[in-house]
Amino acid sequence: MQRTRTLLSLLVCAALFATCGEDTQRVPTKAGNQFGAPLTVDPADFETWVWMPIDGMRCADNSPGGVAVNFTHRSRDLVVYLLGGGICYDRGSCGVDLPLLQGLGADPLAFMFGNDHQGETAGIFDRSDPDNPLRDSNFVVLPHCTGDFHSANTVSNYPPLAPIHQVGYANVTTAIQRIVPTFRDATRVVFAGYSAGGIGVSINYHQFATAFESVGQPPPMLINDAGPPLRQPYLSQHAQDTLRAAWHLDETVGPWCPACGTEGLHAVQRTLAQLHPGMRSSVICGYSDAVVTALYTVLNAGNTDLKSGLLDLADWTASYQDDIAPSAQRDFFYASSRHGATVVAPLSDTPGLSEFLGAQLDGASDWANVRP
């Protein structure tokens, strides 16, 4: 799968570079549900991955972006998936993983799924796994080539680096305008993501769900894999302020989630449940996920007890479930240091995950938290 940041690279970033101020400018985002032409694929290419450039989608170096699609005749179910890989919010963090910021290269599918393309059939993308509840879906996958967790709409300057187009949020906006007319008749819509994409689906869910609801669809399902929005002190106020300032989150998230600025980014979960009654969302994470632990350690400038942070988030989420009904939010935690569960390994490598996802997708009333 697309690169993930190692513990070593994150710690090197923290040790060698100081956070730099940034000089940024916003990029206009298309307003409203001005849908474009549907995405089309030759039926002969169904159930294979096809790269589709989309006008208006850009990567960090201002090179063209797009989506990878894998359509099928099996159903009209839809999964829109945001990939992860790297983070860029100051000179140090951006400098550690420069390849992330240099576009998709000659083979965008290799950028997204690995040079051997092995990720194209991993986890929920494995159509041959009888226990995969998403195996019969149509897939639309967005790369993470902006370093902003799919959350920003700005051109950032972190001298001496070249200007960086951190337009992940605007990319989702542009993709939505092509995805909705393609699947306005979808029998089920799932918005999912991994790592940076896990955080990205929470930040982009409101615009995504609003677009599908405008054509008569119910609130899409949300699956956040390995992108838990921890609360204070597990994500410090300083870290939250740094990300909000660097990525101008008050302009992408702030208008519909004011509590994200006053309480913390974790408030996005409760706010989405209130804005989209009936949504079913989940957070999936290993108790000792090495990359998530490293990320929060760097952001907090100190060691982070991920398991305690996850349980704190889960207890807070459980505390308001009665208030957000008919929406429902559940978590699936497991004992592992592996980074991610839905697209990095067979679902069977995470016992119970297939059943958990099946209960979420089927609307089961007994859908329950898993916290070993």
N, C-alpha and C positions, 0 to 999 in steps of 0.2 A: 504493500500500500504506500501512499504518498508519505514522504518523510515525516517522522515525528522527532521532536527535540529530545535529545538524550540528557540525562542528568548531568553529565560532564559538561556538555556545551552550555547548558543553562547556568551552571555554577561558574564557568569561565566568564560568561557574559557578566554576571553579577560582580565578579572579582576584578575584572579588568577595566570596566567602563562605568562612568558616572552617568546618571540620567541627565540628558540634555534637554533644554527647552526646544520647542518646535515652533516653526512659523508655518501656518497652514492656511489653506483656502478651501472653501467648500465647493463641491461639484453639484450642479443642479440635478435634481432627481425628477423624473417624469411623475406627474401627479395624476391621480384618479385611475380608474380601470379602463384605460385606453388600450384594449387588447389588440395584438397584432395577428399575424398569420399563424395558423397552427404549425407545429413541428411535424414534418412528414418524413417517413422512412419507407424505402422500398420494401414491400412485404418479404422479398427474398432475403433481406438483411435482418428480419426479426430474429430475436434471441441471439444476436451478436451485438457487440458494442460498436457504436457509431459516434464519431466526434462531429458535433454540429456547431460551427462558429455562429455567434449571435451578435449582430450589430449593436454597439453600445456597451457590451460587456468588455471590461478591460482588466489587465493584470497590473501589478505594482510598477512595472517599467513602461506602462501605457501601451503594451502590446495587446493584440486582440484576445478576447476570452470567448467562452462558450460553454456548452454542456455536453456531457456524454449521455447517450440514451441507449436503452436496451428494451425494445418493445416486444410484445408477444400477442399471439392470438388467444392465449389461455383465458384472459379476463380483461376487464376494464379497470381493475384495481391499479392504483398509482402510488408509487413511492418516490418522493423527491428527497434526495439525500445530499447533505453538505459535508464535504470531506474536511479533514484537518491537516495539520502540518505547520509548525512554526508560529512565531509571534514576533511582531515588530511594533514597538511603541516608543523607542528612543534610539540613540546612536548605537548603544551597546547591543541591545536585543536585535536590532535590524542587522548589525554587522556580523553577528554570529552565524546566521543562516542566509547568506546572500543569494544562494541558488533559488531560494523560495521567491525572491524578488526580481528574478530575471526572466519571467515569462514561462510559457508552457513548453517551449522548445519545439523541435520538429515533430515530435510524437506526443501530443497531449495525453493520450491514453497511458503512455509510459510514465509521464509525470504524475498521473492520478493513481495508477494501479501498480506501479513498479516496472522496472525495465523488463522483467519477465512476464508482465501482465498477469501475474498470479492472482492479484486482488480482484480481477474481473469475475471470479467465481467463488469468492470467499464469503463466509457468513450468510447474510440474508440474500446475497447475489447468487447463491448456489441453487439453481433450479432443480438439481437432482436430489436434494436432501428432502426426504418425505416429512421430516419433522420441522422444516422451515415454514412458518406460517405465511411468509411473504414470497414464496417461491414462484407463484403464478402472477406476480405483479409486473406492471410496466415500470421501468426505472428511468429516472432522470437525475443525473448526478452533476453537482457543481464542484469544480476544483476550488481549493483555497490557495489563490496565487496573489493575495493582497496583504497577507500578514496581519490582518485586523480582525480575525475571528468572524468574518462576514458581517461586521457590525458598523463599519465606518463609511463616510461619504465625503472624503477630503483628500487634498493633495498635501502631503506632509513633507517638511524639510527637516532633516536631522543631519546638519553639516558634520563631516564633509561628504556625506552620501548624497547622491543625486536625488532630486525630488521623487517621492514615492507616492504612487496613486493608490491610496487606501480607500477603495470604493467597493468593498465587499457587499455592503448593504444595498448600494445602487445596482450592483450586479444582480442581486436577488430580485429587485424591483423589475429590472429589464427581463430577466428570465420568466418571471411570473406572467408577463404580458404575452408570452408565447405558450407557456404551459397551460394556462387556464383554458384558452380556446381549444386546445388539443384534447383536454380531458374534462370538459364541462359535464360530460355524462359519466364520469368515473363512478364505479360502484363503491369504492372506498378510497380515501385519500390519506396518505401518511406523510408527515414531514419529519424527517429524521436526520441525525448528524452524529459525527464521531469527533472527539477531541475538540479542536477549535470549532469544528462544525456542530458539536453538541451544544456549545454555548451559542453558536450562530443560529441554530433553529429556535432557541428561546427568544433571541433578540429579533428575529425576522418573522416569528409566527404570526404576529398581529397583522402585518401587511399580507402575508400569505393566506391566512384564514379569511381575512376580510374580502380578498379577491375571489376566493372560491365560494364564500357565502353569498356574494353578489350575484352568482349564477345559480343559486338555489341549493348549493351543497351544504351539508351539516359541517360543524367544526372539524377540521382534520385531526387525526391522531398526531401526537407529538412524542418522539422518542429521542432522548438526550443520552448518548452513550459517551461516557468519559469526559464530560464537560460540566461537572457539578458547580453551580453558582453558590459557593460557600458564603456563610454569614461572618460577621465580625465575631471574634477576633481572628478567625481562620482565614479571612481575606481582610486585611487591615484597611482602615479608612484611607491611609496614605496611598495604598495600592489602588483602591477604587478611584480615588481622585486623579491619580496618574493616568489610568486608562481612560477615564471620562474626558480628561483634558486632551490627551493625545489623539483620541479617535472621535472627539466631539459627540459623545454619546448623548448629550443633552439635546442634540438635534435629530438623532435617529430614534432613540429610545424615549427620551424625555417627554415629547409631546403626548404620548399615550401612557407612559408609566412614570408619573412624577415621583412616586414613592421610590423608584430606583435611584433617584438622586438624593432623597432625604433619608431613607432607611438603608439602602444598599441594593446592589444588583440582584440579590436573591429575590427581591420583591417582584421581579418579573414573573415568577411562577404564579403567585396569587393573583396578580393583576390580569394575566392572560385567562385564568380560570373564570374571573369575574366578567371580563369583556366578551368571552365566547362561551356562553353557557352550554354545557354538555360536552366540552372537550375532555379527552382522556389523555393524560400525559404521564410519562415515566422518566425517571433518572436511573441510569445503569452505571455502576462503577465498582471497581475492585477496591477493597479496603486499603491496599498498599500499592495502588497503581503508581509505578515508578515515575512516569512522565507527569502525571497530575501532581504528585507530591513535589517533584522538582520545580514545576511551574509556580506553585503556591509558595514554595520556599524562597524562590527568587523574588517574586512579587512582594512578599512580606519581609524580605531581607532577614530571614531567620527560619529556623526549622518549623515545619508544619505537621501537626498530627492529623493526617488525612482521615483516619477512621473516626476520630472524635468529631472532626468537622462534618463528615457525612452523616453521622448519627444526630448531630445537632440540627443539620438541615432537615433530616427526616422527621425529627420530633416537631420542629416548627411547621413543616408541611402538614403533619397529621393534626396539628392543633386547630387548623381552620377548615378542615374538610366539610364539616356540617354547614359552614357559612357559604361555601362555594357550590353546593349541590345545585344542579345535577352534574356539574363538572367533577372529575375525579383525578387525583394525582397519586401515584404510587412509586415506590423505589425498589430496585433490585440491586442489592449489594452482595459481593462474594469475596472470598479470601483469596486474593491473587495480587501479584505485582505487575501482571500483564496490562498493557495499555489498550483498553477497549475490548469489546466482546462481539459487536454486531457485524463487523466487516474485516476483522483481522484473523479470524480462526473459525473453524466449524462451530455452529451453535452448540453442538454436543460437548465442546470443550468447556462450556459453562453450564454445568448441570442445572436444570430447572428453568433455563432462560427461554427455551422454546415454549414451554407451558405458560410462563409468565406473559410473554408477548401474545400468545394465542388468546389468553383471557382478556388482555387489553383490547385486542383487535375485535374480538367477538362480542364485546360489551357485557361480559360476564359480571353478574352482580357480586360474585364472591372473589373478584380479582383482589389479590392481597399483596401486601408488602413482603419482600424477602430480605431478611436481615439476620444472617447467621451469626 
